[in-house]
C-alpha cells in the first residue's frame, strides 16, 4: 500500500491527519472510512498499520484492533477495546501536566517522589490558594460540551487524587475503581463509585458519548486526536467454530450496522477521531448478510459516481482493488522487489542479494487477477533461494 503513495496515501494523510481530524480554526473533525479488497490482493492490514503509524508520527494516539476480539454489535465493547489498547496512565499524566501549567507552575520541576501539593507546600506556597485554583481548573472539565458528565467526574477525581496524593493514595482501591470504570470493566461494582457521584456504567446506550469523551481526553493530554483501525470486519460473516451457523445472527449483524450508522451520523459530535474499518469484499458483495443488506448504512458510504480515469482518495468506501487498477503491474512489481531486496540486505548485511531475474518477474506479471500477497511470496522466494 506504500506503492504509489501519491495516488491515495499522501493526499489522504494530508487532508485528514494533517488538517481535518487535527482541527483548523479551533474546530476538529471526525471521519469513518471503510476499506475493502479481495483476500490477499489489496493490503488492507498493511494500509491500516501504515495510517496508524502516520498518526503516531503526527502526535495522534493510534490503535489497531481485530474485530474477532470482541462482539461488534456491543459498541461499549468497542470502546473498551479502544481504551484497553491505549496507555491510560500516559493520558492522565498529560492532563495533570496541563493542569499544573495552567496554574502557573513548571511540571518538570516537581520531583517524582513528590505530589504536586506536597511540592507546593515545600516551596512555601499558600496551599489554600493552590487548592482553590486546582479545584477551579478541574471544575472546567464539567463545562466541556464534548465530554460526558460522568466521564468528567471520574477524570476530576483521579487527577485531583494524583495531584494531592501522588502515587501513594490513602485508599488505592478508589483509584483502581476509577480506572476500571474508564476501562468499562463488566465486573466493576458501581456501588464503589457512588462516593464519586458516578451512578452509571459505560453501556451500549452511552458508549458513543464515551468515545467522544475519550477523544477529548487525548486532546486534553496534549495529543492531536485518536486514530482507530479496526481490521477483519468480515468476522460478521464468519461461521461458528463448530461449523453450525454463523457467529452473528441477523439481529446482531443489523445491530452492528445500526451502531456504525449512528457513528457516521454522529461525526460532528465525535471530534478528533478517525475510524478505519477494513473487511474483505465479501462483506460488501453479500446482499443478504453484508453492508448492502442494511440500506441505512450502505447509502451513507457507497460512492455514487466513480471516475474511470482517476481514483478519489477521499471516498468513504476505499476499494483497494480499484486503487491497484490505476497502477501498472510493472511499477508495483518493481517497488515490491526493491523493498524486499532492501529488507533482506538490512537483515543480512553479510550476504549478497540480487533483484528478481526475468523468470521471476514474468511469474509475477502473469498473476491474474493481480494479487499483492501472491506477488510478494514469489519475490520473497527468489531472495530466500539465494541463501542456499
N, C-alpha and C positions, 0 to 999 in steps of 0.2 A: 504494500500500500504506500510505501515511500517512493515507488516508481511513479514518475510523472507528478510530483508534488504540486507543480504549478497548475494542474487541471482542477484538483479538488482540495488537497490538504492545506496548501498555503492560503488560498482565499477564504477557506472555512475558518481556519485559526485566526486570520487577520480580522474577520468580521466578528466572530462570536467570542473568542477568548480575549482578543486584544481590545475589543470595543463593547459589544452588546452586553455580554454577561458581566464584565468588569464594571461597566457603567460609564455613562457620559453625562455631563451637566447635572451630576447629582442623582441620576436615575439609572439603576441597573436593571437588566432584563433577565428573562429566563426562557429556556427553549427545550422542547422534547423532540428528539430526532430518532428515526428508525433506520437501521442498517440491515441490508439483506444481500444474499448471494447464494449461489448453489454450493453444495457441500464441497469444501476444499478449493473452490475456484477463486474466491474473491478476497480472502484475507480479512474477514470480519474481526476476528480476535486480535490480529495484529493492528488493525486500524484503531480499535478501542484502546489498546495499550499505548499506541503512539500518541493518541489525543490525550490520554490520561497523563502521559509524560510531558507533553506540550503544556498541559495545565500546570503541572508542578513547576516547570521552568518559569511560569508566569505567576508564581506565588498562589496558585489555587490548591485547595485540598482535593485530591483526586482519589477515587476508589474504583476498583474493578471487582465486580461480583458475577457469580454464575447463578442463573435462575433456579437450578436444581437444588440450591442450598436452603431454600425457604419456599413457602407457599405463596405464589404470586398473587392470588386473589385476596390475601390478607395484607393490605398496604401498610399496616403497622409492623408487620414482619419485614417489609421492605425498608421501612425507616430503621428498624432495629439492626438490619444487616448493614445499612449505610453507617450508622453511628458506631457500630461494632468494628468497622474497618478503619475508623478514624482514631487518632490519638487524642482522646478527650482531655487528658491532663495537659497536653500541649495547648489546646484551645483555651482551657481555663487559665493557664499561665499567661497566655496572650491577653486575656481580658483583665487579669489582675495588673498586668504591666500598664495597660491603657488607663485603668482607674488611677493608679499611682501617679502616672504622668499628668492626668487632668487635675490632680490635687497639687501639682507643682513640684513633685519630687522626682528624683532620678532612680529608677528601679535597680539599675546596675550597682548603685552604692549600698544596697541592702545585703548584708551577708546572708548566705543560705541558711545559716543556723538561727537567724532571727525572723520573727514575723514582722510585718510592716509596723504594727502598733508597738511592738517591743523596741524596734529600731527607732521609731519616732520618739518614744519615751526616753531612750538613752540619749538622743540628741537634745533633749530638753524642750521638745515641742509641747504646746498646750494640748493635752490629749482630748480634752472636751471639745475643742475646736476641730481637731483632726477627726474625731469620731463623727461629729456633726457633718463635716464636709464629706466624709466617706459615705454616710447614710444618704445624704442628699444626692451624691453622684450615683449610687446604686439604685436609688429610687427612680432615676430616669429610665431604668430598664422597663419599668411598668408602663411608661408612656410611649414605648416603642411600638408603633402600629404593626410592624412586621414580626412581632414576637407574641406568642400565646401567653396569657397572663400566668398560667401555671408554670410554664417554662421559665418566665421571668422570675417568678418567686423562687423556684428551685435554684436558678442561677445566682440570685441575690444571696440566698442563704449560704451556698457553698463558697462563693467568692468572699463574702463577709467573714465567714468562719476561717478561711485560709489567711486572710489579711490580719485577722485578730489573733489567731492561734498558730499560724504556720502549719507545720507538718505534725503538730502534737495536739490534735483536738482532744478536749476533755472527754468527749463522747464520740469516738471514731466511728461507732456504728451509725451515727446520724449522717456523717459524711458518706459512708458506704451506701446508705439507703437512698440518698440523693443521687449518687452515681448510678445506682440500679434503676432509679426512676428514669433518668435520662436515657438509659440503655433499653428501656421498655422490657425489663426482665419480668416474665409472667409470674415467677414465684414470689415477687415482692409483695408484702402485705401493705396495703395503702394506709392502714392504721398507723404505721410507723412514721408517716409523713404529715399526719394531721396537725402536729405542733408547728409545722412549717406552713400551715394554711393551704396545703395541697390535698385535694379530695378526689382527684380523678386519675385514672391510669391513662397511658397512651394506648389508644384503641383505633379500630378502623374508622370510627367517627371523627376523631380529631387528628389522625396521622398526617394529613396533608398540611394542616396548620403547624404541626410539629416539624415537618420538613422545612417549611418556611422559616421557623424559629431556628432550626439547625443551620440553615444557610446564613441567617443573620448573625448567629454566633460565630461562624467562621470569619465574617466581615469584622465583627467587633474584636476578634482576636488578632486582626491585622492581615488577614488573607484576602485574596481577590474574590473568592467565592468557592463554589463547590462543583466539581465535575463528577458525575455518577455514570459509570459504564456498566451496563447490565448485559451479559452475554448469554447465549443459549436460550433465548426466549421460546424457541421451538419445543422446549420441555413441556409446553402447554399441550402438545400433541403426542407426547411420549407414552408408550404403554407402561402398565404396571410391571414390576419385576417378575411377577408370576405369569405375566402374559395375558391375564384376564382383564380385559378392558384397558382404559387409559388412566393416567394419574389424575387427570382433571375431568370432572363431569361437565356436561354442557352448562350447568348453572355456575360452576366455579370458573369456567372459561369466560363466561359472559360477565361475571363479577370482576374478573381481571380486566377485561376490555373496558368495562364501565369505569373502573378506577383509573385506567390510562386516559380515557376520555375526559374525566374530571381533572386529571393532572394537566392535560393540554388546555382545557378551558380556564384553568386557574393560573395560567402562566404569568399573568400580570401581578398576582399576589406572591408568586414564588420567585422572588428576585434573587439574582446572583447564583442561579443553578442551571447547569447544562446536563440533560439526561440523554444518553446514547443507548438505545435498546437494540440489540442485534439478534437476528434469527436467520435460519436457513429459509430458502424461498418457499418451503412447504407451508410456513405459517401465513404466507400471502396467498398462495395458489389454492389452498384447500378452502373451497367456498362454503363448505358445511361447518367446518370447525375453526378456520383461520380468521384473520383480520377482516376479510371480506364478508364473513358471516355476521358481522356486527356493524351495520351501516353508520351508526352514530360515531364510531371511531374511524372507520375506513374513509368516510367522506372528509374527515379532517386532515388526513395525512397523504392521501393519494395526490399524484401530480396530474393536474387537469390537462395540461398541454406539454408535451415533451418535444424538444427540438431534435431533429435528426442530425444537425450539424454541430452541436455543442452539448457539453454536459453542464447542467446547472448545479453548482456546488452548494446552493442554499436551499434545496428542496428538503421537505420534512421526511421523505422516504428516499434514502440514499441507496440506489441499486448499484452495487459494486460490479456486477456482471456487465451492466450497461457502461459503467465507467471504463472497464477494461476494453470495451469495444471501440473506444475512441483512441486507443493507443496501439501502435504497431507491435506485433508479436516479437519482431526482431529487437525493438528497443527494450521491451520487457525482459527478454532473454539476456540481452547484453547487460542490463542493470543487475539482474539476479546473479548472473555469472560473476560480475565484478564484485558484488557484495559478498558472495560466498567465498571467492578467492581471497579477498581481504581478510575475512573472518578466519579462514584456515591458516593464512600466513601469520596472523597475530597470535593465534592459539599455539602454533607450532613453528616458532621463528627459525628453528634449526633445520627445518625441512624445506625442500624446494617444491613449489607447486606451479602448475601451468593451467591456463584457462582452458575452456572446453574446445575439443578438436571438432572438425567438420562433422564427423559421425554423430557426436553428442548433440551438436547444435541442430542437426537435421531431426534427431529424435524428439527434441523439444518442439521444434516448429511444426512437426507433424501431428502434435496433440490437437484433437478436435472433439468437442469444443475446448478451447484453451483453458487449462487448469493450472493455477499458480502452484498449488501444492505438488501436483504431479511433476511440473517443470523443475521445482526445487529438488525433488527426490532424484531426478535424472542428473542434474548438475552436481548435487552433493555426492552421488555415487561415483561420478567421474573423478572427483577430488579424492574420495576415500580410496579408490583403486591405486592412486599414486603413493599411498602409504605402504603398499605391499613391497 
